[in-house]
Amino acid sequence: EKAPSSYFTCLQVDTLLRLLDSHSDERKREFRVELVVSIFSRIIDWRGFSLLLRGLDVIERAELESRIGKVVLYWDQVASPVQYWSLDLAHAEDRWLAQELIFLATVEPGQNMLNCKYDGIDFDVPDAWLIQVPNTKVLSMFYSREDPVSQRCLQEGCYAGQPFGSKPLAEEFPPKFQVPTLPEGFNESAQGIFNTWAYIDKIRLIKDVLLTKASTSETMFANLDKDGGGSISRKELSVGLFSLGIWLPPNEIEMLSTVVDVDGSGEIDLEEFVEFWDQAPPLRLNDKKQQKYWSTTRPVPGALYRSMVCFYDIRANYPSETMRKYQALDKLAS
């Protein structure tokens, strides 16, 4: 039997990381990185490791990439493909990851590469890339699986053929592990990404970009409200973001405006902007206010919302009786 002092669950690591929440504290950030490096090879339910990574900031993930390597850090063809990928093809590891994702997309049925872009332009990956990907520019996508495909991969290790290594074991996953999926027969061209997990994660990515320019909603609102009129039009939002060095294509400006402009007036006021800033993804476990925002203000189906909470907050992947053991530490961490 594995000794508790030598092996860890993802939940235990997450609790420790919360106790060391950095909030831009460089010393704590160093401790968090060292913690992950030292425990990395001793995680029992290691197929949930990608969930831990979502709790780290950009600087921490970049340091881990240099210490551990991107392929080792991110890749598990069973559990980790379903997420947002931004791959700089000038780097060998990124090219390897791109080729693996392209291979999976040819084997797994359904639409896999949502919102795929090459050098920021909508893109359909050509068949030739299965043999060799180029060594320039950035390939990005939300890699997705339909529900039956996802279930087969989690249970068998792959959709078709022989799994790489042994068949997945139950103890390799957090007890309630799940990833967001697409409905069977989903068609991005006909349906768009609205009401898919990629839509919610796209909003998270936009918020992450905004955070690089301002730490508070009030500061960002003032930067965007160029005429000082107390509200932001869609044109003003686009121009203001561009002046801050943030370029979003028209469809993403439309998506952001639709989410933030709760009353549909065509103008975003400060109250709406602050609420968006506070309730934007990542989704949090047991956050009633956030749940209300996304279930009523911007309706997201309940099953999708629950799967996205599991996607962002690793605590949701464990039963309540397990969580109770960590409640005291969790309160201290918060």
Salt bridges, closest charged atoms under 4 A:
ASP14 OD2 - ARG18 NE 2.77
ASP21 OD2 - HIS23 NE2 2.93
GLU26 OE2 - ARG29 NH1 2.67
GLU30 OE1 - ARG27 NH1 2.98
GLU34 OE2 - ARG67 NH1 2.91
ASP57 OD2 - ARG29 NH2 2.79
GLU60 OE2 - ARG32 NE 2.60
GLU63 OE2 - ARG67 NH1 3.77
ASP76 OD1 - ARG47 NH1 2.69
ASP88 OD2 - HIS91 ND1 3.86
ASP94 OD2 - LYS70 NZ 2.94
GLU108 OE2 - ARG145 NH2 2.87
ASP122 OD1 - LYS117 NZ 2.57
GLU156 OE1 - LYS167 NZ 3.56
GLU172 OE1 - ARG47 NE 2.77
ASP201 OD1 - ARG204 NE 2.61
ASP208 OD2 - ARG204 NH1 2.99
GLU252 OE2 - LYS202 NZ 2.72
GLU254 OE2 - ARG234 NH1 2.63
ASP287 OD2 - ARG284 NE 2.81
ASP313 OD1 - ARG18 NH2 3.28
ASP313 OD2 - ARG315 NH2 2.62
ASP330 OD1 - ARG18 NE 3.99
ASP330 OD2 - ARG315 NH1 2.77
